[in-house]
Amino acid sequence: MMASQRINDYRQWLVFQRQEQLSREHQGITQRLEDAKVTPNQVIQAYRSMADKAATEGACYRTLFLRESDETSALVCEGWLFIRRVLSEGNTTRVRATLLETFTLDDGILSPGDKPARKVTLEIFEKLDINKGMRTDVRVDCLETPEDYHFITLMDVARGDLRRHLK
């Protein structure tokens, strides 16, 4: 095997390792949120707080989300989310944001700006899970691209140096 092939194989292995790490992280956070019985109002308040910090400090928040890769499986992706505003009308709450992707299995590890930022609208809602005894869980899904769903945005992981990539 040539050295360049080994290096390419190693880089590909690193991407698969990162995918596995993000999958475990998303699953663990999801379980902790379910165990804590987080309500939609708590999630809405968190996004409002993130929107305030984004407006005053330019904060972007690390986010993990699922992307359907085919009809039977979904893979975790990673990015930075700049929350522009939170809109509530009746029983519907939507979040307008800009997403900078930093990891997908197809693209591997990306630096902010490697891929153009994209505007997204996220919807916060309660999802009934009949597999868990008719329990409801909070979900945040993307409206423009339904293959991107179950966003988990981490309030404690923020950075303010990404504004130039949001255009």
Accessible surface in RSA format (square Angstrom, percent):
REM  Atomic radii and reference values for relative SASA: ProtOr
REM  Chains: A
REM  Algorithm: Lee & Richards
REM  Probe-radius: 1.40
REM  Slices: 20
REM RES _ NUM      All-atoms   Total-Side   Main-Chain    Non-polar    All polar
REM                ABS   REL    ABS   REL    ABS   REL    ABS   REL    ABS   REL
RES MET A   1   153.85  79.7  79.33  52.5  74.53 177.4  88.03  74.8  65.83  87.2
RES MET A   2   143.22  74.2 134.85  89.2   8.36  19.9 101.02  85.9  42.19  55.9
RES ALA A   3    61.01  56.1  53.90  83.2   7.11  16.2  54.01  76.1   7.01  18.6
RES SER A   4    65.82  55.6  59.62  79.6   6.20  14.3  46.95 100.0  18.88  26.4
RES GLN A   5    83.02  46.4  81.82  59.8   1.20   2.9  24.97  53.2  58.05  44.0
RES ARG A   6   132.28  55.5 127.22  64.9   5.06  12.0  53.48  73.1  78.79  47.8
RES ILE A   7    86.76  49.4  85.08  63.4   1.68   4.0  86.74  62.5   0.02   0.0
RES ASN A   8    79.71  55.0  74.35  71.9   5.36  12.9  18.53  44.6  61.18  59.1
RES ASP A   9    54.82  38.4  49.58  49.3   5.25  12.4  26.62  62.7  28.20  28.1
RES TYR A  10   124.06  57.9 119.08  67.8   4.98  13.0  88.41  66.4  35.65  43.9
RES ARG A  11   145.86  61.2 144.19  73.5   1.67   4.0  50.81  69.4  95.05  57.6
RES GLN A  12   101.72  56.9  96.64  70.6   5.08  12.1  27.39  58.3  74.33  56.4
RES TRP A  13   129.69  52.0 126.86  61.4   2.83   6.6 107.31  57.2  22.37  36.3
RES LEU A  14    68.82  38.3  66.22  47.4   2.61   6.5  66.22  46.5   2.61   7.0
RES VAL A  15    29.64  19.5  29.64  26.8   0.00   0.0  29.64  25.7   0.00   0.0
RES PHE A  16   101.66  50.9  96.77  59.9   4.90  12.7  97.10  58.9   4.57  13.1
RES GLN A  17    90.16  50.4  85.74  62.7   4.42  10.5  14.63  31.1  75.53  57.3
RES ARG A  18    54.93  23.1  52.35  26.7   2.57   6.1  16.44  22.5  38.49  23.3
RES GLN A  19    12.76   7.1  12.76   9.3   0.00   0.0  12.76  27.2   0.00   0.0
RES GLU A  20    87.45  50.2  86.11  65.1   1.34   3.2  31.32  60.6  56.13  45.8
RES GLN A  21    82.86  46.3  81.52  59.6   1.35   3.2  20.45  43.5  62.42  47.3
RES LEU A  22     0.00   0.0   0.00   0.0   0.00   0.0   0.00   0.0   0.00   0.0
RES SER A  23    35.93  30.4  32.20  43.0   3.72   8.6  22.99  48.9  12.94  18.1
RES ARG A  24   140.09  58.8 130.74  66.6   9.34  22.2  62.49  85.4  77.59  47.0
RES GLU A  25    50.53  29.0  40.26  30.5  10.27  24.5  30.21  58.4  20.32  16.6
RES HIS A  26     8.44   4.6   8.44   5.9   0.00   0.0   1.62   1.7   6.82   7.9
RES GLN A  27   130.39  72.9 125.76  91.9   4.63  11.0  40.50  86.2  89.89  68.2
RES GLY A  28    26.03  32.1   0.00   N/A  26.03  32.1  25.17  69.1   0.86   1.9
RES ILE A  29    16.59   9.4  16.59  12.4   0.00   0.0  16.59  11.9   0.00   0.0
RES THR A  30    25.66  18.3  25.17  25.5   0.49   1.2  25.36  34.1   0.30   0.4
RES GLN A  31    87.19  48.8  86.30  63.1   0.89   2.1  37.65  80.1  49.54  37.6
RES ARG A  32   154.53  64.9 150.41  76.7   4.12   9.8  71.25  97.4  83.28  50.5
RES LEU A  33    75.17  41.9  72.91  52.2   2.26   5.7  73.53  51.6   1.64   4.4
RES GLU A  34    23.28  13.4  18.58  14.1   4.70  11.2   8.57  16.6  14.71  12.0
RES ASP A  35    92.29  64.6  67.50  67.2  24.79  58.6  31.21  73.5  61.08  60.9
RES ALA A  36    71.85  66.1  37.71  58.2  34.14  77.7  50.06  70.5  21.79  57.7
RES LYS A  37   145.84  71.1 128.67  78.9  17.17  40.9  96.45  86.8  49.39  52.6
RES VAL A  38    37.22  24.5  26.11  23.6  11.12  26.8  26.13  22.7  11.09  30.1
RES THR A  39    62.15  44.2  60.75  61.6   1.40   3.3  58.63  78.7   3.52   5.3
RES PRO A  40    31.94  23.3  31.94  29.1   0.00   0.0  31.94  26.4   0.00   0.0
RES ASN A  41   109.38  75.4 108.06 104.4   1.31   3.2  24.22  58.3  85.15  82.3
RES GLN A  42   104.07  58.2  94.62  69.2   9.44  22.5  37.89  80.7  66.18  50.2
RES VAL A  43    23.55  15.5  21.55  19.5   2.00   4.8  23.55  20.5   0.00   0.0
RES ILE A  44    20.34  11.6  20.34  15.2   0.00   0.0  20.34  14.7   0.00   0.0
RES GLN A  45   106.88  59.8 102.74  75.1   4.15   9.9  43.29  92.1  63.59  48.2
RES ALA A  46    24.34  22.4  19.56  30.2   4.78  10.9  23.47  33.1   0.87   2.3
RES TYR A  47     6.61   3.1   6.61   3.8   0.00   0.0   5.84   4.4   0.77   0.9
RES ARG A  48    87.90  36.9  86.76  44.2   1.14   2.7  37.76  51.6  50.14  30.4
RES SER A  49    43.37  36.6  37.70  50.3   5.66  13.0  22.59  48.1  20.78  29.1
RES MET A  50     2.01   1.0   1.76   1.2   0.25   0.6   2.01   1.7   0.00   0.0
RES ALA A  51    12.32  11.3  10.20  15.7   2.12   4.8  10.50  14.8   1.82   4.8
RES ASP A  52    94.55  66.2  91.63  91.2   2.92   6.9  26.88  63.3  67.67  67.5
RES LYS A  53    93.89  45.8  93.58  57.4   0.30   0.7  48.73  43.9  45.15  48.1
RES ALA A  54     0.36   0.3   0.36   0.6   0.00   0.0   0.36   0.5   0.00   0.0
RES ALA A  55    78.44  72.1  46.60  71.9  31.84  72.4  54.50  76.7  23.95  63.4
RES THR A  56   111.16  79.1  73.47  74.5  37.69  89.8  74.05  99.5  37.11  56.1
RES GLU A  57   109.06  62.6  83.36  63.1  25.71  61.2  41.17  79.6  67.89  55.4
RES GLY A  58     2.66   3.3   0.00   N/A   2.66   3.3   1.95   5.3   0.71   1.6
RES ALA A  59     7.95   7.3   7.77  12.0   0.19   0.4   7.95  11.2   0.00   0.0
RES CYS A  60     0.15   0.1   0.15   0.2   0.00   0.0   0.00   0.0   0.15   0.2
RES TYR A  61     9.94   4.6   9.94   5.7   0.00   0.0   3.62   2.7   6.32   7.8
RES ARG A  62    30.26  12.7  30.26  15.4   0.00   0.0  11.59  15.8  18.67  11.3
RES THR A  63     0.00   0.0   0.00   0.0   0.00   0.0   0.00   0.0   0.00   0.0
RES LEU A  64     0.00   0.0   0.00   0.0   0.00   0.0   0.00   0.0   0.00   0.0
RES PHE A  65     0.00   0.0   0.00   0.0   0.00   0.0   0.00   0.0   0.00   0.0
RES LEU A  66    32.43  18.1  32.43  23.2   0.00   0.0  32.43  22.8   0.00   0.0
RES ARG A  67    53.93  22.6  53.53  27.3   0.40   1.0  32.82  44.9  21.11  12.8
RES GLU A  68    90.19  51.8  77.05  58.3  13.14  31.3  11.81  22.8  78.38  64.0
RES SER A  69    64.05  54.1  26.37  35.2  37.68  86.8  30.50  64.9  33.55  47.0
RES ASP A  70    82.18  57.6  66.08  65.8  16.10  38.1  47.36 111.5  34.82  34.7
RES GLU A  71   176.82 101.5 141.12 106.8  35.71  85.0  58.42 113.0 118.40  96.7
RES THR A  72   128.00  91.0  90.57  91.8  37.43  89.2  80.69 108.4  47.31  71.5
RES SER A  73    51.11  43.2  40.47  54.0  10.64  24.5  41.15  87.6   9.95  13.9
RES ALA A  74    35.03  32.2  10.07  15.5  24.96  56.8  10.07  14.2  24.96  66.1
RES LEU A  75    54.31  30.2  53.67  38.4   0.64   1.6  54.31  38.1   0.00   0.0
RES VAL A  76     5.85   3.8   5.85   5.3   0.00   0.0   5.85   5.1   0.00   0.0
RES CYS A  77     3.25   2.5   3.25   3.6   0.00   0.0   0.00   0.0   3.25   3.5
RES GLU A  78    14.56   8.4  14.56  11.0   0.00   0.0   2.73   5.3  11.83   9.7
RES GLY A  79     0.02   0.0   0.00   N/A   0.02   0.0   0.00   0.0   0.02   0.0
RES TRP A  80    29.78  11.9  29.55  14.3   0.23   0.5  21.26  11.3   8.52  13.8
RES LEU A  81     0.00   0.0   0.00   0.0   0.00   0.0   0.00   0.0   0.00   0.0
RES PHE A  82    22.56  11.3  22.54  14.0   0.02   0.1  22.54  13.7   0.02   0.1
RES ILE A  83     0.82   0.5   0.00   0.0   0.82   2.0   0.00   0.0   0.82   2.2
RES ARG A  84    77.81  32.7  53.77  27.4  24.03  57.2  32.51  44.4  45.29  27.5
RES ARG A  85   129.41  54.3 127.51  65.0   1.91   4.5  30.14  41.2  99.27  60.2
RES VAL A  86    24.03  15.8   2.31   2.1  21.71  52.3   2.31   2.0  21.71  58.9
RES LEU A  87    68.43  38.1  64.39  46.1   4.04  10.1  66.70  46.8   1.73   4.7
RES SER A  88    58.94  49.8  27.72  37.0  31.22  71.9  25.76  54.8  33.19  46.5
RES GLU A  89   143.18  82.2 133.06 100.7  10.12  24.1  51.44  99.5  91.74  74.9
RES GLY A  90    85.71 105.7   0.00   N/A  85.71 105.7  45.03 123.6  40.68  91.1
RES ASN A  91   164.29 113.3 123.32 119.2  40.97  98.7  39.04  93.9 125.26 121.1
RES THR A  92    47.54  33.8  44.81  45.4   2.73   6.5  14.92  20.0  32.62  49.3
RES THR A  93    10.40   7.4  10.08  10.2   0.32   0.8   0.86   1.2   9.54  14.4
RES ARG A  94    89.74  37.7  89.70  45.7   0.04   0.1   8.75  12.0  80.99  49.1
RES VAL A  95     0.00   0.0   0.00   0.0   0.00   0.0   0.00   0.0   0.00   0.0
RES ARG A  96    74.61  31.3  74.61  38.0   0.00   0.0  11.08  15.1  63.53  38.5
RES ALA A  97     0.00   0.0   0.00   0.0   0.00   0.0   0.00   0.0   0.00   0.0
RES THR A  98     4.68   3.3   4.68   4.7   0.00   0.0   1.59   2.1   3.09   4.7
RES LEU A  99     1.20   0.7   0.00   0.0   1.20   3.0   0.00   0.0   1.20   3.2
RES LEU A 100     0.77   0.4   0.70   0.5   0.07   0.2   0.77   0.5   0.00   0.0
RES GLU A 101    11.99   6.9   9.06   6.9   2.93   7.0   4.35   8.4   7.64   6.2
RES THR A 102    12.50   8.9  11.10  11.3   1.40   3.3   9.86  13.2   2.64   4.0
RES PHE A 103     0.52   0.3   0.52   0.3   0.00   0.0   0.52   0.3   0.00   0.0
RES THR A 104     6.17   4.4   6.17   6.3   0.00   0.0   5.91   7.9   0.25   0.4
RES LEU A 105    48.42  27.0  35.53  25.4  12.89  32.4  35.53  25.0  12.89  34.7
RES ASP A 106   141.64  99.2 104.29 103.8  37.35  88.3  30.30  71.3 111.34 111.0
RES ASP A 107    68.08  47.7  40.62  40.4  27.46  64.9  11.70  27.5  56.38  56.2
RES GLY A 108     5.71   7.0   0.00   N/A   5.71   7.0   5.17  14.2   0.54   1.2
RES ILE A 109   115.00  65.4  89.05  66.3  25.96  62.6  89.05  64.1  25.96  70.4
RES LEU A 110    27.62  15.4  21.83  15.6   5.79  14.6  22.34  15.7   5.28  14.2
RES SER A 111    66.17  55.9  60.79  81.1   5.38  12.4  24.65  52.5  41.52  58.2
RES PRO A 112    29.74  21.7  21.72  19.8   8.02  29.1  21.75  18.0   7.99  49.7
RES GLY A 113    39.68  48.9   0.00   N/A  39.68  48.9  12.01  33.0  27.67  62.0
RES ASP A 114    94.33  66.1  56.05  55.8  38.28  90.5  18.22  42.9  76.11  75.9
RES LYS A 115    66.20  32.3  64.18  39.4   2.02   4.8  51.58  46.4  14.62  15.6
RES PRO A 116   118.15  86.1  96.29  87.8  21.86  79.5 107.21  88.5  10.93  68.0
RES ALA A 117    22.25  20.5   1.28   2.0  20.97  47.7   1.35   1.9  20.90  55.4
RES ARG A 118    65.42  27.5  60.79  31.0   4.63  11.0  58.00  79.3   7.41   4.5
RES LYS A 119   138.08  67.4 120.94  74.2  17.14  40.8  89.14  80.2  48.94  52.1
RES VAL A 120     1.39   0.9   0.00   0.0   1.39   3.4   0.47   0.4   0.92   2.5
RES THR A 121    10.76   7.7  10.76  10.9   0.00   0.0   3.51   4.7   7.25  11.0
RES LEU A 122     0.00   0.0   0.00   0.0   0.00   0.0   0.00   0.0   0.00   0.0
RES GLU A 123    38.78  22.3  38.78  29.3   0.00   0.0   1.54   3.0  37.24  30.4
RES ILE A 124     7.88   4.5   0.26   0.2   7.62  18.4   0.26   0.2   7.62  20.7
RES PHE A 125    67.57  33.8  61.60  38.2   5.97  15.5  67.57  41.0   0.00   0.0
RES GLU A 126    98.70  56.7  73.48  55.6  25.22  60.0  14.43  27.9  84.26  68.8
RES LYS A 127    93.15  45.4  90.23  55.4   2.92   6.9  49.55  44.6  43.60  46.4
RES LEU A 128    90.74  50.5  69.61  49.8  21.14  53.1  69.61  48.9  21.14  56.9
RES ASP A 129    30.35  21.3  27.19  27.1   3.17   7.5   8.16  19.2  22.20  22.1
RES ILE A 130   124.90  71.1 104.94  78.2  19.96  48.1 104.94  75.6  19.96  54.2
RES ASN A 131   137.73  95.0 101.73  98.3  36.00  86.7  28.25  68.0 109.47 105.8
RES LYS A 132    89.82  43.8  68.52  42.0  21.30  50.7  64.23  57.8  25.59  27.3
RES GLY A 133    66.70  82.3   0.00   N/A  66.70  82.3  38.80 106.5  27.90  62.5
RES MET A 134   121.75  63.1 106.82  70.7  14.93  35.6  96.71  82.2  25.04  33.2
RES ARG A 135    75.40  31.7  68.84  35.1   6.56  15.6  40.88  55.9  34.52  20.9
RES THR A 136    67.03  47.7  49.71  50.4  17.32  41.3  30.22  40.6  36.82  55.7
RES ASP A 137    24.26  17.0  19.89  19.8   4.37  10.3  16.38  38.6   7.87   7.9
RES VAL A 138    27.59  18.2   9.25   8.4  18.34  44.2   9.25   8.0  18.34  49.7
RES ARG A 139    33.06  13.9  31.69  16.2   1.37   3.3   6.92   9.5  26.14  15.8
RES VAL A 140     7.27   4.8   6.66   6.0   0.60   1.5   6.66   5.8   0.60   1.6
RES ASP A 141    25.77  18.0  25.77  25.6   0.00   0.0  11.52  27.1  14.25  14.2
RES CYS A 142     4.88   3.7   0.00   0.0   4.88  11.5   0.00   0.0   4.88   5.3
RES LEU A 143    72.91  40.6  50.86  36.4  22.05  55.4  53.03  37.2  19.88  53.5
RES GLU A 144    94.53  54.3  62.88  47.6  31.65  75.4  55.61 107.6  38.92  31.8
RES THR A 145    35.84  25.5  34.98  35.5   0.86   2.0  35.84  48.1   0.00   0.0
RES PRO A 146   100.02  72.9  86.88  79.2  13.14  47.8  89.57  74.0  10.45  64.9
RES GLU A 147    73.32  42.1  70.48  53.3   2.84   6.8  25.83  50.0  47.49  38.8
RES ASP A 148     1.74   1.2   1.62   1.6   0.11   0.3   0.00   0.0   1.74   1.7
RES TYR A 149    44.46  20.8  44.46  25.3   0.00   0.0  25.10  18.9  19.36  23.9
RES HIS A 150    26.04  14.2  26.04  18.1   0.00   0.0   9.98  10.3  16.05  18.7
RES PHE A 151     6.38   3.2   0.00   0.0   6.38  16.6   0.00   0.0   6.38  18.3
RES ILE A 152    12.25   7.0   8.87   6.6   3.38   8.1  12.25   8.8   0.00   0.0
RES THR A 153    18.89  13.4   0.20   0.2  18.69  44.5   0.20   0.3  18.69  28.3
RES LEU A 154    26.53  14.8  24.18  17.3   2.36   5.9  26.53  18.6   0.00   0.0
RES MET A 155    91.15  47.2  73.53  48.7  17.61  41.9  54.52  46.4  36.62  48.5
RES ASP A 156   130.44  91.4  92.19  91.8  38.25  90.4  49.74 117.1  80.70  80.5
RES VAL A 157    54.51  35.9  51.44  46.6   3.07   7.4  54.51  47.4   0.00   0.0
RES ALA A 158    53.57  49.3  21.86  33.7  31.71  72.1  21.97  30.9  31.59  83.7
RES ARG A 159    82.96  34.8  74.79  38.1   8.17  19.5  30.85  42.2  52.11  31.6
RES GLY A 160    50.47  62.2   0.00   N/A  50.47  62.2  17.36  47.6  33.11  74.1
RES ASP A 161    79.77  55.9  65.59  65.3  14.18  33.5  45.39 106.8  34.38  34.3
RES LEU A 162     1.73   1.0   1.73   1.2   0.00   0.0   1.73   1.2   0.00   0.0
RES ARG A 163   116.15  48.8 114.70  58.5   1.44   3.4  52.69  72.0  63.46  38.5
RES ARG A 164   182.60  76.7 153.91  78.5  28.69  68.3  72.08  98.5 110.53  67.0
RES HIS A 165    40.33  22.0  29.46  20.5  10.87  27.8  23.88  24.6  16.46  19.1
RES LEU A 166    23.42  13.0  13.02   9.3  10.40  26.1  13.11   9.2  10.31  27.7
RES LYS A 167   208.16 101.6 148.11  90.9  60.06 143.0 131.68 118.5  76.49  81.5
END  Absolute sums over single chains surface
CHAIN  1 A     9961.3       8192.1       1769.2       5250.3       4711.1
END  Absolute sums over all chains
TOTAL          9961.3       8192.1       1769.2       5250.3       4711.1
